[in-house]
Amino acid sequence: MCDKGSINLTSPEFWKGLVKKKARHGNVDKGADCWDRAAATYDDLEACSDYLSQLNTIISTLLKAGALHADARVLDVACGTGNYGIRMAPHCLEYTGLDISRSMLDQFEAKIQRYNLRNIHIIHADWLQQKLQDRFDLVFCSLSPILRYMENIDTLLDASKRFVAIVSWAGVKDNSLSARISQRIFGQPDRRSCMDVLTLFNYLYTLGYAPDLRFFHGNWQRTRKIAEQIESISWQMEMKRPLTPEEKSIISEEVESEGKDGYVSVVTRVRLAFLLLDKTQRITIQEECKI
């Protein structure tokens, strides 16, 4: 037993409490309208070689681990436009994609038709309103704000019979244009997440899991029309709070200064993490006092 007042790093409640403390200073979660707004240019990452390499490596890892197989039922929470879904579906019995954004799912459904995929089931809903417990062989979630909160991680675990796979930001998202704009508007660089991947790993570890963990480093280059880039950065900034007309003018000014022939090319240096756990390998963690 730990002494009264000590910090118990082997307790899941310690990591839950740490995230809640950080979340008080984090971004406010947005609803469907926010993600509908982002849908128009969401898939331009498909032209980025580093992004495609990451995506295909994750699918390959899931196959090698046995998380994707011919009899598997897969749930993709916050599936977006289906970049992972169209690659998972050919390898599993049934794929279910769930998202709150109708515009994102419209693009996903167009891909389903294009690739003639018949084992995909799309659900347009708030995922927390669905009865998901213990129904799927693999539960997957990538780069969604829901990953900021441990209670949501618990729900993902409950939905899975065996495998849970998560793609998360891992401390690096460096975009010089966005950073400059954020500095002018908010007085500091853009900070998007209130939970880093090591906190998530430690929480899962104290629950008795030892997820496989790997990192991806890359440069995401996207070329957009000036108006599209202004809209994209405005959307990012408004994840924090509504912008004033003067602040919107700052975004237009900065983006237009980078323009050439009506387009802007932006490179974002990223580091992401991929966690994969197998619930059948859970062990009991012995409580210890570390601090």
C-alpha positions in Angstrom: 0.0 0.0 0.0 1.1 3.5 -0.7 1.4 6.1 2.1 -1.3 8.7 2.4 -0.6 11.6 0.1 1.9 9.8 -2.1 1.6 9.7 -5.9 0.8 6.2 -7.1 2.1 5.9 -10.7 0.8 2.3 -11.0 -2.8 3.5 -10.5 -5.0 4.1 -13.6 -6.7 6.8 -11.5 -3.5 8.8 -11.3 -3.3 9.0 -15.1 -7.0 9.8 -15.5 -6.6 12.6 -13.0 -3.5 14.0 -14.8 -5.4 14.1 -18.1 -8.4 15.9 -16.5 -6.1 18.5 -15.0 -4.5 19.1 -18.5 -7.9 19.1 -20.1 -9.0 22.2 -18.2 -6.6 24.1 -20.4 -7.2 22.2 -23.6 -9.5 22.8 -26.6 -13.3 22.6 -26.4 -14.6 19.6 -28.4 -16.6 20.6 -31.5 -19.6 19.0 -33.0 -20.7 17.9 -36.4 -20.6 21.3 -38.0 -17.0 21.7 -37.2 -16.0 18.5 -39.0 -18.4 19.1 -41.9 -16.5 22.3 -42.5 -13.2 20.4 -42.7 -14.4 17.7 -45.1 -13.8 19.5 -48.4 -10.0 19.4 -48.2 -9.6 16.5 -45.7 -8.3 14.1 -48.3 -5.6 16.1 -49.8 -3.2 14.2 -47.6 -3.7 11.3 -50.0 -1.1 13.0 -52.3 1.5 13.0 -49.5 4.0 10.1 -49.7 4.9 10.2 -46.0 1.2 10.0 -45.0 0.5 7.1 -47.4 3.6 5.2 -46.1 2.3 5.6 -42.5 -1.2 4.5 -43.5 0.0 1.4 -45.4 2.4 0.4 -42.7 -0.3 0.5 -40.1 -2.5 -1.8 -42.2 0.4 -4.2 -42.7 1.0 -4.2 -39.0 -2.6 -5.0 -38.2 -2.5 -7.9 -40.7 0.7 -9.3 -39.3 -0.6 -9.1 -35.7 -3.8 -11.0 -36.7 -6.0 -8.0 -35.8 -7.2 -7.9 -39.4 -8.3 -11.2 -40.9 -11.0 -12.7 -43.1 -13.4 -13.3 -40.1 -12.8 -10.1 -38.3 -15.4 -7.5 -37.5 -13.9 -4.0 -37.3 -15.1 -0.8 -35.8 -13.5 2.5 -36.9 -14.5 5.2 -34.5 -14.4 8.8 -36.0 -13.7 7.2 -39.4 -13.8 10.5 -41.3 -13.6 10.1 -45.1 -12.5 6.4 -44.8 -8.8 6.5 -45.7 -8.2 3.6 -43.3 -11.6 2.0 -44.0 -11.1 1.4 -47.7 -7.9 -0.3 -46.9 -9.2 -2.4 -44.0 -12.4 -3.6 -45.7 -10.8 -6.0 -48.2 -9.1 -7.9 -45.4 -12.0 -8.4 -43.0 -15.5 -9.9 -42.8 -17.3 -6.7 -41.8 -16.1 -3.1 -41.4 -18.2 -0.5 -39.5 -17.3 3.2 -39.8 -18.9 5.6 -37.4 -18.6 9.4 -37.5 -20.6 12.5 -36.4 -19.9 14.4 -39.7 -22.3 13.8 -42.6 -20.0 15.6 -45.0 -17.1 13.3 -44.1 -19.3 10.3 -44.5 -20.5 11.5 -47.9 -16.9 11.4 -49.2 -16.4 8.0 -47.6 -19.6 6.6 -49.3 -18.3 7.9 -52.7 -15.1 5.8 -52.1 -17.2 2.8 -51.2 -19.0 3.0 -54.6 -15.7 3.8 -56.5 -14.0 0.7 -55.1 -17.1 -1.5 -55.0 -16.7 -2.4 -51.4 -19.7 -4.4 -50.1 -18.8 -5.2 -46.5 -18.8 -1.7 -45.2 -21.5 -0.4 -42.9 -21.6 3.4 -42.2 -23.2 4.9 -39.1 -23.8 8.6 -38.9 -24.1 9.2 -35.2 -22.4 10.3 -32.0 -20.4 7.3 -31.1 -21.1 7.6 -27.4 -24.8 7.1 -28.1 -24.2 3.7 -29.6 -24.2 0.3 -27.9 -20.8 -0.9 -28.8 -19.7 -3.2 -25.9 -17.8 -6.3 -26.8 -19.0 -6.5 -30.4 -15.9 -6.1 -32.5 -12.7 -8.0 -33.0 -10.7 -4.8 -33.7 -11.6 -1.3 -32.6 -9.6 1.4 -34.3 -9.4 5.2 -33.8 -7.1 7.7 -35.5 -6.3 11.3 -34.6 -9.7 12.1 -33.1 -10.3 14.5 -30.2 -12.1 11.7 -28.4 -8.6 10.3 -27.6 -7.9 13.1 -25.2 -10.0 11.6 -22.5 -9.4 8.4 -20.6 -13.1 7.7 -20.2 -13.3 7.4 -24.0 -10.3 5.1 -24.0 -12.3 2.9 -21.6 -15.3 2.9 -24.0 -13.0 1.8 -26.9 -11.6 -1.0 -24.8 -15.2 -2.1 -23.8 -16.2 -2.2 -27.5 -13.5 -4.7 -28.4 -13.4 -8.4 -28.0 -9.6 -8.5 -28.5 -7.7 -5.8 -30.4 -7.6 -2.0 -29.9 -5.5 0.2 -32.3 -5.0 3.9 -31.9 -3.1 6.5 -34.0 -2.3 9.5 -31.9 -0.2 12.7 -32.1 3.2 12.3 -30.5 4.4 15.7 -29.6 5.4 17.1 -33.0 3.2 19.1 -35.3 5.3 21.9 -36.7 3.8 24.1 -39.4 5.7 27.4 -39.7 2.7 29.3 -41.3 0.2 28.1 -38.6 2.7 28.8 -35.9 3.2 32.3 -37.1 -0.5 33.0 -37.3 -1.1 31.5 -33.9 1.6 33.6 -32.4 0.0 36.8 -33.8 -3.5 35.9 -32.7 -3.1 34.0 -29.4 0.4 35.1 -28.4 1.8 31.5 -28.5 2.3 28.6 -31.0 -0.6 26.3 -31.7 -1.1 23.6 -29.1 -3.8 21.1 -30.2 -3.7 18.3 -27.6 -4.1 18.0 -23.9 -2.8 14.4 -23.7 0.4 13.1 -25.1 0.8 9.5 -26.2 3.1 8.5 -23.3 0.3 9.4 -20.9 -2.0 7.2 -22.9 0.5 4.4 -22.9 1.0 4.6 -19.2 -2.7 4.5 -18.5 -3.1 1.4 -20.6 0.0 -0.1 -18.9 -1.5 0.4 -15.4 -4.7 -1.4 -16.7 -2.5 -4.4 -17.4 -1.8 -3.9 -21.1 1.5 -3.5 -22.8 0.7 -2.0 -26.2 3.1 -2.3 -29.1 4.2 1.3 -29.7 5.9 2.7 -32.8 6.4 6.2 -34.1 6.1 7.8 -37.5 8.1 10.8 -38.5 7.3 12.7 -41.7 6.6 15.8 -43.6 3.1 16.4 -44.8 3.1 18.7 -47.8 -0.2 20.0 -49.1 -0.8 22.4 -51.9 -4.1 24.3 -51.9 -5.7 27.3 -53.5 -5.2 30.4 -51.4 -8.9 30.5 -50.4 -8.8 26.9 -49.3 -5.7 27.4 -47.2 -7.3 30.5 -45.5 -10.4 28.4 -44.7 -8.3 25.5 -43.4 -6.2 27.6 -41.0 -9.3 29.6 -39.9 -10.9 26.3 -39.0 -7.8 25.2 -37.0 -7.7 28.4 -35.1 -11.4 28.4 -34.4 -11.0 25.1 -32.7 -9.9 27.2 -29.8 -12.4 30.0 -29.9 -14.3 32.2 -32.4 -12.1 34.7 -34.3 -12.7 38.5 -34.6 -12.8 40.1 -38.1 -9.3 41.5 -37.4 -7.9 38.1 -36.6 -9.4 36.6 -39.7 -7.7 39.4 -41.6 -4.4 38.3 -40.1 -4.9 34.8 -41.5 -5.7 36.1 -44.9 -2.6 38.4 -44.9 -0.2 35.7 -43.8 -1.6 33.1 -46.2 -1.6 35.4 -49.2 2.0 36.4 -48.4 3.0 32.7 -49.1 0.9 32.5 -52.3 2.3 31.8 -55.7 0.1 31.7 -58.8 -3.0 31.4 -56.7 -1.7 28.5 -54.6 0.0 27.9 -51.3 2.2 25.0 -50.4 2.5 24.2 -46.7 4.7 21.6 -45.1 3.9 20.2 -41.7 6.5 18.2 -39.8 4.8 15.5 -37.8 5.5 12.7 -35.3 2.7 10.3 -34.7 2.4 7.2 -32.6 0.6 3.9 -33.3 -0.5 1.8 -30.3 -1.8 -1.8 -30.7 -3.0 -3.9 -27.8 -4.3 -7.4 -27.5 -6.8 -7.7 -24.6 -6.0 -11.4 -24.3 -2.5 -10.5 -23.1 -3.7 -8.5 -20.1 -1.8 -9.0 -16.8 -2.3 -7.8 -13.2 0.0 -4.8 -12.3 1.3 -4.9 -8.8 0.7 -1.7 -6.9 3.9 0.0 -5.9 4.9 3.4 -4.5 7.2 5.2 -6.9 7.0 8.7 -5.4 
